[in-house]
Amino acid sequence: MTTAQQAPAMSTADGDDAAHQMPSSHPPTTAMSLPRPLPPLVLTTTHDDGHVTTMEIGG
């Protein structure tokens, strides 16, 4: 019975708890320390047959 009573309380407070806990559990130090977004990461793969494949990540 206690679990049934806690379910509504957790669901209603989940939004507030998540919003307040995200900065503390995951500090945005990486986002704050970066003056601007990182450029797209380009991965270049050269295959044995000489074919080159490029892949952009975060572009």
GROMACS elastic network, one bead per residue, 0.5 to 0.9 nm:
[ bonds ]
;  ai    aj funct       b0    kb
    1     4     6  0.51624   500
    1     5     6  0.63861   500
    1     6     6  0.87164   500
    2     5     6  0.51038   500
    2     6     6  0.61413   500
    2     7     6  0.86814   500
    3     6     6  0.50270   500
    3     7     6  0.61429   500
    4     7     6  0.53777   500
    4     8     6  0.75494   500
    5     8     6  0.63695   500
    5     9     6  0.71464   500
    6     9     6  0.51673   500
    6    10     6  0.60091   500
    6    11     6  0.85187   500
    7    10     6  0.52860   500
    7    11     6  0.61580   500
    7    12     6  0.87041   500
    8    11     6  0.51122   500
    8    12     6  0.61522   500
    8    13     6  0.85439   500
    9    12     6  0.53362   500
    9    13     6  0.61011   500
    9    14     6  0.82351   500
   10    13     6  0.51726   500
   10    14     6  0.55231   500
   11    14     6  0.50874   500
   11    15     6  0.75663   500
   12    15     6  0.67277   500
   12    16     6  0.80583   500
   13    16     6  0.53878   500
   13    17     6  0.59431   500
   13    18     6  0.84116   500
   14    17     6  0.50762   500
   14    18     6  0.58653   500
   14    19     6  0.84299   500
   15    18     6  0.52851   500
   15    19     6  0.62102   500
   15    20     6  0.86838   500
   16    19     6  0.51391   500
   16    20     6  0.61323   500
   16    21     6  0.83718   500
   17    20     6  0.51889   500
   17    21     6  0.57333   500
   17    22     6  0.82789   500
   18    21     6  0.51217   500
   18    22     6  0.58118   500
   19    22     6  0.56866   500
   19    23     6  0.76737   500
   20    23     6  0.65581   500
   20    24     6  0.73346   500
   21    24     6  0.52629   500
   21    25     6  0.58292   500
   21    26     6  0.80006   500
   22    25     6  0.53196   500
   22    26     6  0.54839   500
   22    27     6  0.74865   500
   23    26     6  0.51567   500
   23    28     6  0.65984   500
   24    27     6  0.55882   500
   24    28     6  0.88392   500
   26    29     6  0.85636   500
   27    30     6  0.80796   500
   27    31     6  0.89901   500
   28    31     6  0.53113   500
   28    32     6  0.60857   500
   28    33     6  0.85243   500
   29    32     6  0.50858   500
   29    33     6  0.58811   500
   29    34     6  0.85658   500
   30    33     6  0.52641   500
   30    34     6  0.63545   500
   31    34     6  0.55041   500
   31    35     6  0.82373   500
   31    36     6  0.87111   500
   31    37     6  0.84273   500
   32    35     6  0.73306   500
   33    36     6  0.89811   500
   34    37     6  0.68684   500
   34    38     6  0.80368   500
   36    39     6  0.89118   500
   38    41     6  0.82196   500
   38    58     6  0.84275   500
   39    58     6  0.77114   500
   39    59     6  0.72765   500
   40    56     6  0.61977   500
   40    57     6  0.56957   500
   40    58     6  0.50876   500
   41    55     6  0.81104   500
   41    56     6  0.56009   500
   41    57     6  0.50220   500
   41    58     6  0.65032   500
   41    59     6  0.73616   500
   42    54     6  0.65601   500
   42    55     6  0.55242   500
   42    57     6  0.62914   500
   42    58     6  0.89640   500
   42    59     6  0.88180   500
   43    53     6  0.80323   500
   43    54     6  0.54933   500
   43    55     6  0.50737   500
   43    56     6  0.63754   500
   43    57     6  0.78319   500
   44    52     6  0.68296   500
   44    53     6  0.56917   500
   44    55     6  0.65329   500
   44    56     6  0.89385   500
   45    51     6  0.83238   500
   45    52     6  0.56300   500
   45    53     6  0.50570   500
   45    54     6  0.62902   500
   45    55     6  0.83641   500
   46    49     6  0.82108   500
   46    50     6  0.62592   500
   46    51     6  0.58990   500
   46    53     6  0.63815   500
   46    54     6  0.87767   500
   47    50     6  0.54110   500
   47    51     6  0.53054   500
   47    52     6  0.61861   500
   47    53     6  0.78384   500
   48    51     6  0.72996   500
   49    52     6  0.88737   500
   56    59     6  0.60782   500
